[in-house]
């Protein structure tokens, strides 16, 4: 029997577009991150999250980001390094009223400077919101 809490955890990985077998990197881990979100993602992909020092190409980057963490543009530029061509960056920030809350306008300003496009926002957990970023669609492939 699946507990109600477990059903919610599987849901968050699916909401983030994470599929079994994907390679997921985690940046910005700290004591305040939501361990249920992390566990749900690891369960869905069938392996551990990679840390920020990985050399592997990744499908998804989870960037836990707080207002005091520094320059978001720099962090996003670093996060794009190992990202696969069709990869996704999820910027996970504390929700309004929580310590470390990041204004949506701060994210919106940083995204184009980092060469990314913002596609959606979701509630990830009780204290965390997620902003989905992707490399912009370009006319790179010529046939």
TIPA-116344 format. One record per residue: residue number from 0; residue in one letter; chain; z, y negated, x negated of N, C-alpha, C in turn. Coordinates in pm, whole numbers, m for minus. Layout:
N
[drennu NUM,"a","A",[Z,Y,X],[Z,Y,X],[Z,Y,X]] ...
This chain:
143
[drennu 0,"x","A",[0,119,m84],[0,0,0],[0,m126,m88]] [drennu 1,"x","A",[m82,m223,m53],[m92,m346,m130],[0,m451,m69]] [drennu 2,"x","A",[84,m510,m151],[173,m615,m101],[92,m740,m71]] [drennu 3,"x","A",[141,m819,21],[69,m941,61],[46,m1032,m60]] [drennu 4,"x","A",[143,m1040,m150],[129,m1124,m268],[16,m1077,m357]] [drennu 5,"x","A",[m4,m945,m367],[m110,m892,m450],[m247,m927,m393]] [drennu 6,"x","A",[m259,m925,m263],[m388,m957,m199],[m428,m1101,m235]] [drennu 7,"x","A",[m330,m1192,m239],[m358,m1330,m273],[m404,m1345,m417]] [drennu 8,"x","A",[m346,m1265,m506],[m382,m1273,m647],[m527,m1231,m671]] [drennu 9,"x","A",[m569,m1124,m607],[m708,m1081,m622],[m799,m1192,m572]] [drennu 10,"x","A",[m758,m1258,m464],[m838,m1366,m407],[m864,m1480,m502]] [drennu 11,"x","A",[m766,m1515,m584],[m785,m1630,m673],[m891,m1601,m779]] [drennu 12,"x","A",[m894,m1480,m832],[m997,m1446,m930],[m1135,m1453,m866]] [drennu 13,"x","A",[m1144,m1404,m742],[m1272,m1411,m670],[m1311,m1554,m641]] [drennu 14,"x","A",[m1213,m1639,m602],[m1243,m1780,m576],[m1296,m1849,m701]] [drennu 15,"x","A",[m1250,m1804,m817],[m1296,m1861,m943],[m1430,m1802,m988]] [drennu 16,"x","A",[m1484,m1709,m908],[m1614,m1650,m941],[m1607,m1549,m1054]] [drennu 17,"x","A",[m1490,m1496,m1077],[m1471,m1402,m1187],[m1500,m1260,m1140]] [drennu 18,"x","A",[m1588,m1193,m1213],[m1632,m1058,m1179],[m1579,m958,m1281]] [drennu 19,"x","A",[m1566,m831,m1239],[m1524,m729,m1335],[m1614,m727,m1459]] [drennu 20,"x","A",[m1551,m714,m1576],[m1626,m705,m1700],[m1657,m839,m1766]] [drennu 21,"x","A",[m1632,m949,m1698],[m1658,m1080,m1758],[m1563,m1103,m1876]] [drennu 22,"x","A",[m1607,m1186,m1969],[m1524,m1226,m2083],[m1467,m1364,m2050]] [drennu 23,"x","A",[m1333,m1374,m2046],[m1268,m1499,m2005],[m1175,m1547,m2117]] [drennu 24,"x","A",[m1196,m1672,m2155],[m1113,m1736,m2258],[m1015,m1831,m2192]] [drennu 25,"x","A",[m894,m1835,m2245],[m790,m1924,m2193],[m754,m2026,m2300]] [drennu 26,"x","A",[m758,m2153,m2262],[m722,m2263,m2353],[m611,m2343,m2286]] [drennu 27,"x","A",[m513,m2387,m2365],[m409,m2474,m2313],[m292,m2403,m2248]] [drennu 28,"x","A",[m275,m2274,m2282],[m162,m2201,m2226],[m32,m2270,m2266]] [drennu 29,"x","A",[63,m2275,m2172],[197,m2323,m2200],[290,m2259,m2100]] [drennu 30,"x","A",[419,m2286,m2112],[520,m2224,m2025],[496,m2252,m1877]] [drennu 31,"x","A",[425,m2360,m1845],[409,m2401,m1705],[290,m2337,m1634]] [drennu 32,"x","A",[207,m2260,m1703],[89,m2203,m1637],[132,m2103,m1530]] [drennu 33,"x","A",[41,m2074,m1439],[71,m1981,m1330],[38,m1838,m1374]] [drennu 34,"x","A",[143,m1761,m1399],[122,m1625,m1450],[55,m1534,m1347]] [drennu 35,"x","A",[72,m1562,m1218],[4,m1482,m1115],[m147,m1499,m1124]] [drennu 36,"x","A",[m191,m1621,m1151],[m334,m1648,m1167],[m386,m1571,m1288]] [drennu 37,"x","A",[m313,m1580,m1398],[m354,m1510,m1520],[m363,m1360,m1496]] [drennu 38,"x","A",[m260,m1304,m1431],[m256,m1160,m1404],[m371,m1117,m1314]] [drennu 39,"x","A",[m401,m1198,m1214],[m510,m1165,m1121],[m644,m1161,m1194]] [drennu 40,"x","A",[m664,m1256,m1284],[m790,m1260,m1359],[m799,m1141,m1453]] [drennu 41,"x","A",[m690,m1112,m1525],[m692,m997,m1617],[m717,m868,m1542]] [drennu 42,"x","A",[m657,m856,m1423],[m678,m736,m1342],[m824,m725,m1300]] [drennu 43,"x","A",[m883,m836,m1261],[m1022,m838,m1214],[m1121,m805,m1326]] [drennu 44,"x","A",[m1098,m860,m1447],[m1193,m837,m1556],[m1165,m706,m1630]] [drennu 45,"x","A",[m1046,m650,m1610],[m1013,m524,m1673],[m977,m536,m1820]] [drennu 46,"x","A",[m939,m657,m1864],[m897,m676,m2003],[m813,m804,m2013]] [drennu 47,"x","A",[m762,m829,m2133],[m681,m948,m2155],[m769,m1072,m2164]] [drennu 48,"x","A",[m708,m1187,m2136],[m775,m1315,m2159],[m782,m1337,m2310]] [drennu 49,"x","A",[m892,m1394,m2357],[m906,m1427,m2498],[m837,m1561,m2525]] [drennu 50,"x","A",[m781,m1576,m2645],[m716,m1703,m2675],[m816,m1805,m2726]] [drennu 51,"x","A",[m767,m1925,m2754],[m858,m2034,m2789],[m924,m2017,m2925]] [drennu 52,"x","A",[m880,m1923,m3006],[m937,m1903,m3139],[m1047,m1797,m3144]] [drennu 53,"x","A",[m1091,m1748,m3028],[m1190,m1641,m3027],[m1325,m1686,m3079]] [drennu 54,"x","A",[m1399,m1591,m3136],[m1535,m1618,m3181],[m1637,m1557,m3084]] [drennu 55,"x","A",[m1589,m1490,m2979],[m1678,m1423,m2885],[m1747,m1523,m2792]] [drennu 56,"x","A",[m1864,m1486,m2743],[m1930,m1563,m2639],[m1859,m1529,m2508]] [drennu 57,"x","A",[m1824,m1630,m2429],[m1746,m1608,m2308],[m1822,m1652,m2183]] [drennu 58,"x","A",[m1791,m1584,m2072],[m1852,m1618,m1943],[m1778,m1731,m1873]] [drennu 59,"x","A",[m1646,m1733,m1893],[m1562,m1831,m1824],[m1457,m1883,m1921]] [drennu 60,"x","A",[m1435,m2014,m1919],[m1324,m2074,m1993],[m1225,m2128,m1890]] [drennu 61,"x","A",[m1099,m2088,m1902],[m991,m2146,m1822],[m923,m2249,m1911]] [drennu 62,"x","A",[m932,m2374,m1873],[m871,m2483,m1950],[m754,m2538,m1871]] [drennu 63,"x","A",[m632,m2496,m1907],[m511,m2552,m1844],[m493,m2690,m1905]] [drennu 64,"x","A",[m494,m2794,m1821],[m494,m2931,m1873],[m393,m3018,m1800]] [drennu 65,"x","A",[m313,m3090,m1879],[m213,m3180,m1823],[m239,m3322,m1873]] [drennu 66,"x","A",[m184,m3418,m1803],[m208,m3559,m1830],[m176,m3594,m1976]] [drennu 67,"x","A",[m77,m3530,m2035],[m32,m3564,m2171],[m101,m3481,m2280]] [drennu 68,"x","A",[m203,m3403,m2244],[m264,m3311,m2340],[m364,m3374,m2437]] [drennu 69,"x","A",[m393,m3503,m2422],[m483,m3567,m2518],[m615,m3607,m2455]] [drennu 70,"x","A",[m722,m3593,m2533],[m855,m3638,m2491],[m930,m3524,m2423]] [drennu 71,"x","A",[m952,m3538,m2294],[m1019,m3433,m2217],[m1163,m3413,m2263]] [drennu 72,"x","A",[m1232,m3518,m2300],[m1370,m3504,m2348],[m1374,m3412,m2470]] [drennu 73,"x","A",[m1283,m3435,m2565],[m1277,m3350,m2685],[m1250,m3205,m2647]] [drennu 74,"x","A",[m1156,m3185,m2556],[m1121,m3049,m2514],[m1240,m2981,m2447]] [drennu 75,"x","A",[m1313,m3055,m2364],[m1430,m2997,m2297],[m1541,m2965,m2397]] [drennu 76,"x","A",[m1561,m3052,m2496],[m1661,m3026,m2598],[m1626,m2898,m2675]] [drennu 77,"x","A",[m1498,m2882,m2708],[m1454,m2761,m2778],[m1474,m2638,m2690]] [drennu 78,"x","A",[m1447,m2653,m2559],[m1457,m2540,m2466],[m1601,m2494,m2448]] [drennu 79,"x","A",[m1698,m2583,m2465],[m1838,m2544,m2446],[m1891,m2462,m2562]] [drennu 80,"x","A",[m1825,m2468,m2678],[m1871,m2398,m2797],[m1899,m2250,m2774]] [drennu 81,"x","A",[m1800,m2172,m2727],[m1821,m2027,m2710],[m1884,m1990,m2576]] [drennu 82,"x","A",[m1916,m2089,m2493],[m1961,m2063,m2356],[m2102,m2006,m2351]] [drennu 83,"x","A",[m2119,m1899,m2275],[m2251,m1841,m2254],[m2340,m1942,m2182]] [drennu 84,"x","A",[m2472,m1922,m2189],[m2566,m2018,m2131],[m2538,m2047,m1984]] [drennu 85,"x","A",[m2503,m1944,m1907],[m2472,m1963,m1764],[m2323,m1963,m1739]] [drennu 86,"x","A",[m2244,m1997,m1841],[m2099,m1993,m1830],[m2042,m2106,m1747]] [drennu 87,"x","A",[m1914,m2092,m1717],[m1842,m2186,m1632],[m1711,m2224,m1701]] [drennu 88,"x","A",[m1675,m2351,m1691],[m1543,m2396,m1736],[m1463,m2435,m1612]] [drennu 89,"x","A",[m1345,m2379,m1599],[m1252,m2420,m1494],[m1144,m2504,m1558]] [drennu 90,"x","A",[m1135,m2632,m1521],[m1027,m2719,m1566],[m916,m2703,m1462]] [drennu 91,"x","A",[m803,m2646,m1505],[m690,m2622,m1416],[m585,m2729,m1444]] [drennu 92,"x","A",[m556,m2811,m1342],[m464,m2923,m1359],[m352,m2916,m1256]] [drennu 93,"x","A",[m233,m2970,m1292],[m125,m2973,m1193],[m166,m3057,m1072]] [drennu 94,"x","A",[m127,m3012,m953],[m160,m3084,m831],[m85,m3216,m823]] [drennu 95,"x","A",[m131,m3305,m734],[m68,m3435,m712],[81,m3418,m690]] [drennu 96,"x","A",[159,m3501,m757],[304,m3498,m743],[372,m3400,m837]] [drennu 97,"x","A",[296,m3319,m909],[354,m3224,m1005],[354,m3288,m1144]] [drennu 98,"x","A",[449,m3250,m1230],[450,m3304,m1367],[317,m3273,m1437]] [drennu 99,"x","A",[261,m3375,m1504],[137,m3355,m1578],[11,m3374,m1495]] [drennu 100,"x","A",[25,m3417,m1368],[m91,m3437,m1280],[m197,m3522,m1348]] [drennu 101,"x","A",[m322,m3480,m1333],[m437,m3553,m1388],[m516,m3611,m1271]] [drennu 102,"x","A",[m545,m3739,m1279],[m623,m3803,m1173],[m764,m3745,m1170]] [drennu 103,"x","A",[m816,m3712,m1049],[m953,m3661,m1039],[m1055,m3753,m1105]] [drennu 104,"x","A",[m1030,m3884,m1102],[m1124,m3979,m1165],[m1129,m3959,m1317]] [drennu 105,"x","A",[m1017,m3918,m1378],[m1016,m3892,m1522],[m1108,m3775,m1556]] [drennu 106,"x","A",[m1105,m3673,m1472],[m1193,m3558,m1493],[m1338,m3600,m1470]] [drennu 107,"x","A",[m1362,m3671,m1361],[m1497,m3713,m1326],[m1559,m3799,m1437]] [drennu 108,"x","A",[m1479,m3881,m1505],[m1529,m3965,m1613],[m1558,m3883,m1739]] [drennu 109,"x","A",[m1476,m3782,m1766],[m1491,m3703,m1889],[m1609,m3606,m1882]] [drennu 110,"x","A",[m1639,m3557,m1763],[m1737,m3449,m1748],[m1877,m3486,m1801]] [drennu 111,"x","A",[m1939,m3595,m1757],[m2074,m3625,m1808],[m2074,m3658,m1957]] [drennu 112,"x","A",[m1967,m3719,m2006],[m1958,m3751,m2149],[m1959,m3623,m2232]] [drennu 113,"x","A",[m1901,m3516,m2177],[m1897,m3387,m2246],[m2025,m3306,m2222]] [drennu 114,"x","A",[m2119,m3364,m2148],[m2246,m3296,m2124],[m2236,m3186,m2018]] [drennu 115,"x","A",[m2147,m3202,m1923],[m2126,m3102,m1819],[m2149,m3163,m1682]] [drennu 116,"x","A",[m2153,m3078,m1580],[m2166,m3122,m1442],[m2053,m3061,m1361]] [drennu 117,"x","A",[m1993,m3141,m1273],[m1884,m3095,m1187],[m1944,m3041,m1058]] [drennu 118,"x","A",[m1902,m2918,m1018],[m1963,m2859,m899],[m1868,m2841,m782]] [drennu 119,"x","A",[m1740,m2814,m808],[m1648,m2794,m695],[m1503,m2806,m740]] [drennu 120,"x","A",[m1416,m2821,m641],[m1271,m2826,m663],[m1207,m2728,m567]] [drennu 121,"x","A",[m1107,m2653,m616],[m1036,m2560,m529],[m887,m2563,m561]] [drennu 122,"x","A",[m808,m2512,m467],[m667,m2490,m491],[m655,m2352,m555]] [drennu 123,"x","A",[m594,m2345,m673],[m584,m2220,m747],[m450,m2152,m725]] [drennu 124,"x","A",[m344,m2233,m714],[m209,m2181,m696],[m125,m2292,m635]] [drennu 125,"x","A",[1,m2264,m609],[89,m2363,m546],[92,m2494,m623]] [drennu 126,"x","A",[93,m2485,m756],[105,m2605,m838],[m22,m2646,m911]] [drennu 127,"x","A",[m131,m2568,m898],[m249,m2591,m980],[m377,m2604,m897]] [drennu 128,"x","A",[m459,m2700,m936],[m592,m2718,m876],[m696,m2686,m982]] [drennu 129,"x","A",[m814,m2644,m939],[m920,m2611,m1032],[m1044,m2694,m1007]] [drennu 130,"x","A",[m1107,m2740,m1115],[m1234,m2813,m1109],[m1336,m2731,m1187]] [drennu 131,"x","A",[m1445,m2694,m1120],[m1548,m2609,m1180],[m1653,m2696,m1247]] [drennu 132,"x","A",[m1677,m2668,m1375],[m1775,m2741,m1454],[m1878,m2645,m1510]] [drennu 133,"x","A",[m2003,m2688,m1513],[m2111,m2606,m1566],[m2200,m2694,m1654]] [drennu 134,"x","A",[m2270,m2629,m1749],[m2372,m2705,m1823],[m2479,m2751,m1722]] [drennu 135,"x","A",[m2531,m2872,m1736],[m2632,m2917,m1639],[m2758,m2832,m1648]] [drennu 136,"x","A",[m2824,m2819,m1534],[m2950,m2745,m1533],[m3055,m2829,m1602]] [drennu 137,"x","A",[m3117,m2774,m1705],[m3218,m2849,m1778],[m3348,m2769,m1779]] [drennu 138,"x","A",[m3452,m2834,m1822],[m3582,m2767,m1829],[m3601,m2717,m1973]] [drennu 139,"x","A",[m3509,m2630,m2016],[m3514,m2577,m2152],[m3619,m2469,m2168]] [drennu 140,"x","A",[m3628,m2384,m2069],[m3716,m2268,m2083],[m3858,m2303,m2042]] [drennu 141,"x","A",[m3947,m2294,m2139],[m4089,m2317,m2110],[m4161,m2185,m2122]] [drennu 142,"x","A",[m4253,m2160,m2033],[m4322,m2031,m2034],[m4465,m2048,m2071]] 
